[in-house]
Amino acid sequence: MSLLDRLEKKLGRFSVPNVTLYIIAGQIIFYLFLVTKKLDSEVILLIAGRVLEGQVWRLFTFALVPPEWNPIFAFFAWYLFYLMGSALEHQWGAFRYNIFLLIAYLATVGVSFITPDMPMTNAYIGGSVFLAFAFLYPDFTIYLFFLLPVKVKWLALVTWIFYFISFVFGGWTTRLTVLASAANFLLFFGRDIILKLKSGRRRMTLQAQRLVQENKPFHRCTICGKTDKSHPDAEFRYCGQCRPTVCYCKDHILDHEHIIKT
């Protein structure tokens, strides 16, 4: 029984079903406050230095910062988040999905305290949900803005490339944030990725061996080296006086010294 199985057995009753819907509802409420100027976005961002000064609410409110200010883009982002989050919860169950989000949240908060003066975004938490969904459902087609069909695996590939570039060329804050985003993905899928890599290597090895066998000549002249592959029109014979029986092409079957191996 895995660690997650043991935790679910003990703590599963505390899981929150439909947590994606609650997060989106909170973001919509904050969005309305922000667009009506009743709230300043700076007050709800995660800045660890301010948390240490007593503004503890930032530890929770940053997760409810809307994904976009444009209402069309915001609606599309919420739609995708609900679609993917609900699919993960259906696949794993509420408890495991809660743990997945919790790890992403804790990793982001942890990075914020390493760089206490830098505002932290919840974008990488949503990004980890997207990457998990793409790993489980790679051929799912997303209609960007409900018009352009794209398989989710290609969008995930672009995301991983962006993460890689950000990690290589970004500052330490960016690197830590990327690691925080990938942490829960690797914890949940690391073993599956290793198994897939091993399986892929095994398939490639078998494929290479099969190609070698398919291209291996059945007949090869002992004298000149002609084969039925290199010279498909050539005729080959086997000499019964040679021990063991040896293959020759038509040009050498009658003109060769018999091979007798004792």
C-alpha positions in Angstrom: 0.0 0.0 0.0 1.5 3.4 -1.0 1.8 6.4 1.2 -1.1 8.1 -0.5 -3.3 5.0 0.0 -2.5 5.0 3.7 -3.1 8.8 4.0 -6.4 8.5 2.2 -7.5 5.6 4.5 -6.8 7.8 7.5 -7.7 11.3 6.3 -9.9 10.7 3.3 -13.0 11.9 5.2 -11.5 15.4 5.4 -11.2 15.8 1.6 -13.1 18.6 -0.1 -15.1 17.5 -3.1 -15.5 19.9 -6.0 -12.6 22.1 -4.7 -12.0 23.4 -8.2 -15.5 24.9 -8.2 -14.8 26.6 -4.9 -11.5 28.1 -6.1 -13.2 29.5 -9.2 -16.0 30.9 -7.1 -13.5 32.7 -4.9 -11.6 34.0 -7.9 -14.9 35.3 -9.4 -15.7 37.1 -6.2 -12.3 38.7 -6.0 -12.5 39.6 -9.7 -15.7 41.5 -9.1 -14.1 43.4 -6.1 -11.0 44.2 -8.2 -12.8 45.5 -11.3 -15.2 47.6 -9.2 -12.1 49.1 -7.4 -13.3 47.9 -4.0 -10.1 46.0 -3.6 -6.5 46.6 -4.6 -4.7 43.5 -6.1 -1.5 44.5 -4.2 -3.3 43.7 -0.9 -4.0 40.0 -1.8 -0.8 39.0 -3.6 1.6 36.6 -1.8 4.5 38.6 -0.6 6.2 36.7 2.2 7.8 39.8 3.7 4.4 41.3 4.3 3.2 38.0 5.7 6.0 38.1 8.3 4.8 41.6 9.2 1.4 40.2 10.1 -0.5 40.2 6.8 -1.3 36.5 7.2 -4.3 36.6 4.9 -2.0 36.8 1.9 -1.2 33.1 2.4 -4.7 32.3 1.3 -5.9 35.2 -0.9 -3.1 34.8 -3.5 -4.7 31.5 -4.6 -7.9 33.5 -5.4 -6.3 36.1 -7.6 -8.1 36.0 -11.0 -6.2 34.5 -13.9 -7.0 37.4 -16.3 -8.4 40.9 -16.2 -10.1 40.7 -19.5 -13.5 39.0 -18.9 -13.4 36.9 -22.0 -9.9 35.5 -21.2 -10.9 35.1 -17.6 -14.0 33.1 -18.5 -12.0 30.9 -20.8 -9.3 30.3 -18.1 -11.9 29.4 -15.5 -13.7 27.1 -18.0 -10.4 25.2 -18.7 -9.5 25.1 -15.0 -12.9 23.6 -14.1 -12.7 21.1 -17.0 -9.2 19.9 -16.1 -9.6 20.0 -12.3 -12.9 18.1 -12.4 -11.3 15.5 -14.7 -8.4 15.0 -12.3 -10.7 14.7 -9.3 -12.8 12.1 -11.2 -9.7 10.2 -12.1 -8.0 10.2 -8.7 -10.8 10.9 -6.3 -11.3 14.1 -4.2 -8.6 13.2 -1.6 -5.7 12.7 -4.1 -6.7 15.8 -6.1 -6.7 17.8 -2.9 -3.2 16.6 -2.0 -2.0 17.4 -5.5 -3.2 21.0 -5.1 -1.9 21.2 -1.6 1.6 20.2 -2.6 1.5 22.9 -5.4 0.3 25.4 -2.9 2.9 24.6 -0.2 5.7 24.6 -2.7 4.7 28.0 -4.0 4.4 29.4 -0.4 7.8 27.8 0.4 9.4 29.6 -2.5 7.9 32.9 -1.5 9.6 32.8 1.9 13.0 32.1 0.1 12.4 35.3 -1.8 10.3 37.3 0.6 10.2 40.6 -1.3 9.0 39.1 -4.6 5.2 38.7 -5.3 4.2 35.1 -6.0 1.6 34.2 -8.5 -0.9 31.2 -8.5 -0.3 30.7 -12.2 2.1 27.8 -11.6 -0.5 26.0 -9.5 -2.9 26.2 -12.4 -0.1 25.1 -14.7 0.6 22.0 -12.7 -3.1 21.1 -13.0 -2.8 21.6 -16.8 0.3 19.4 -17.1 -1.3 16.6 -15.0 -4.4 16.7 -17.2 -2.2 16.6 -20.4 -0.3 13.7 -19.1 -3.4 11.6 -18.4 -5.4 12.8 -21.4 -2.8 13.7 -24.1 -5.1 13.4 -27.1 -7.8 15.5 -25.6 -8.7 18.3 -28.0 -9.0 21.9 -26.7 -10.7 24.5 -28.8 -8.7 27.6 -28.1 -11.3 30.4 -27.6 -13.8 27.7 -28.7 -12.5 28.0 -32.3 -9.1 26.5 -32.9 -8.7 22.8 -32.2 -5.4 21.8 -30.6 -4.5 18.5 -28.9 -3.5 19.2 -25.3 -0.3 17.3 -25.5 1.1 19.9 -27.9 0.2 22.7 -25.6 1.8 20.8 -22.7 5.0 20.4 -24.8 5.0 24.2 -25.3 4.5 24.7 -21.6 7.4 22.4 -20.7 9.7 24.2 -23.2 8.7 27.5 -21.6 9.5 26.1 -18.2 12.8 24.8 -19.4 13.8 28.2 -20.9 12.6 30.0 -17.8 14.6 27.6 -15.6 17.8 27.9 -17.7 17.8 31.6 -18.4 15.7 33.0 -15.5 16.8 34.2 -12.1 16.8 32.1 -9.0 13.2 33.2 -8.1 12.0 32.0 -11.5 13.9 28.8 -11.2 12.5 28.0 -7.8 9.0 28.9 -9.0 9.3 26.5 -11.9 10.5 23.8 -9.6 7.6 24.5 -7.3 5.2 24.1 -10.2 6.8 20.8 -11.3 7.2 19.4 -7.8 3.7 17.9 -7.4 3.7 16.7 -11.1 6.9 14.8 -10.5 5.7 13.4 -7.2 2.5 12.0 -8.8 3.9 11.0 -12.2 7.6 10.5 -11.7 7.3 6.7 -11.4 5.0 6.5 -14.4 7.5 8.6 -16.5 10.4 6.3 -15.5 8.3 3.2 -16.4 7.4 4.7 -19.7 11.0 5.5 -20.5 12.1 2.0 -19.7 9.2 0.6 -21.7 10.1 2.9 -24.7 13.8 1.8 -24.5 12.7 -1.8 -24.4 10.5 -1.3 -27.5 13.3 0.4 -29.3 15.7 -2.4 -28.5 13.2 -5.0 -29.7 12.5 -3.0 -32.9 16.2 -2.7 -33.6 16.6 -6.5 -33.1 13.7 -7.2 -35.4 15.1 -4.9 -38.1 18.4 -6.7 -37.8 16.7 -10.1 -38.2 14.6 -8.8 -41.1 17.7 -7.5 -42.9 19.9 -10.5 -42.1 20.6 -12.5 -45.3 19.4 -16.1 -45.6 22.1 -17.1 -48.1 25.7 -15.9 -48.2 28.4 -17.1 -50.5 31.4 -18.3 -48.6 33.8 -17.2 -51.3 32.6 -13.8 -52.6 30.2 -12.7 -49.8 27.2 -12.2 -52.1 23.9 -12.5 -50.3 20.3 -12.8 -51.3 19.8 -9.3 -49.9 22.7 -7.6 -51.9 22.1 -9.7 -55.0 18.4 -10.7 -55.0 18.7 -12.2 -58.5 21.7 -14.4 -57.7 21.3 -18.2 -57.3 22.8 -20.0 -54.3 23.6 -23.6 -53.7 24.9 -25.7 -50.8 27.7 -28.1 -51.1 27.0 -31.4 -49.6 30.7 -32.5 -49.6 31.7 -29.6 -47.3 31.4 -30.3 -43.6 29.3 -28.7 -42.3 27.2 -27.8 -45.4 28.4 -24.5 -46.9 26.6 -22.0 -49.1 28.1 -20.8 -52.4 26.7 -18.7 -55.2 26.2 -20.2 -58.7 29.7 -18.9 -59.8 31.5 -20.8 -57.0 29.5 -23.9 -56.3 31.5 -25.9 -58.9 34.8 -24.1 -58.3 35.9 -24.2 -54.7 37.9 -26.2 -52.3 35.8 -28.3 -50.0 35.8 -27.3 -46.4 36.1 -30.2 -44.0 36.0 -29.2 -40.3 36.8 -31.9 -37.9 
